[in-house]
């Protein structure tokens, strides 16, 4: 277990946007990168300037994206302007409704199926020269009806965050880092004392879904065609969490008086939490005196599992200069530029070719990137957001509830969306 080195990180870029806006997702189906090949002649081309709409976590992200776009503009000779949205989903929707959408924009997975289904988006993924450099699971997140729509711009996975001071005080060592559910229960029980709960996390599928993945479960089948919410695997996962909550070893952050897992962890109300790499900004800014480490989540009955969250660079079907937009996306998603973004404001590159350098630059966060090999994205069916919202409401009562009954209701709701 490597000690976390405290360093100044200004926000987490699109990962915060992902956490806030895209904890549910859309776009289904995956067939080795989509429909197979493409012809750039199908793109519009003109002398028109490009407009780029982003959601930003702060000045660091805004400045980094603006500077990168300006550098590309100077090199290409094509004018391009970055606009920062106050409410990205609303402003994007308004732009499409008015017939004047931006050429490129941050697009959450939860919005893909709706916009792709009504013809608002250009499916350009197979035209990217670097399409094979993206993690396959991220490509799947942005594939809808067997078409790879847009380049994933960065991503995050969930892993286990451990309070080093409380860990050491409990007599635990690197050898005690949990590798299995039984191990996790043991160390959580050891750490639960003196008003501190062993493990706390948010009361939502976007955290408990990691346990479901470790049990071999999910809400929707990989191909997006079948609801599997009430599977025995998911029941086993929720039952495990429920049992640990009843024992007092696990708790929801809200039950500890915290707004999210990172807050409960930072205030040392819990000794461990389950969060994504956006937690680094919160810890640096709000809890700089808390020493922590990041470890991979333990394996469940089916092996390792976690959840991932991502956004892509959406392209408007009505853009008059799609060829230039494609060139800009390739520039922004190159390994070199993604590493520069990571240095500037913290996101994790979606390009596999950046992995070695990113890990060398961020050794204390390497567990997050390791999760790319076994992470599950949130289902990508149109309408799944409402299903997950209802699921989250039911999960709030998990401690005293019936996991099978909860999941049976989710199954029914999911079938209505998948069907």
Secondary structure, 3 states (H helix, E strand, C coil): CCCCCCCCCCCCCHHHHHHHHCCCCCCCCCCCCCCCCCCHHHCCCCCCCEEEEECCCCHHHHHHHHHHHHHHHHHHCCCEEEEECCCHHHHHHHHHHCCCCCCEEEEEHHHHHHHHHCCCECCCHHHCCCHHHECHHHHHHCEECCEECCEEEEEEECEEEEEHHHHHHCCCCHHHCCCEHHHHHHHHHHHCECCEEEEEECCCHHHHHHHHHHCCCCCECCCCCCECCCCHHHHHHHHHHHHHHHCCCEEEHHHHCCCCHHHHHHCCCEEEEEECCCHHHHHHHHCCCCCEEEECCCEECCECCEEEEEEEEEEECCCCCHHHHHHHHHHHCCHHHHHHHHHHHCCECCEHHHHHHHHHHCHHHHHHHHHHHCEEECCCCCCHHHHHHHHHHHHCCHHHCCHHHHHHHHHHHHHHHHC
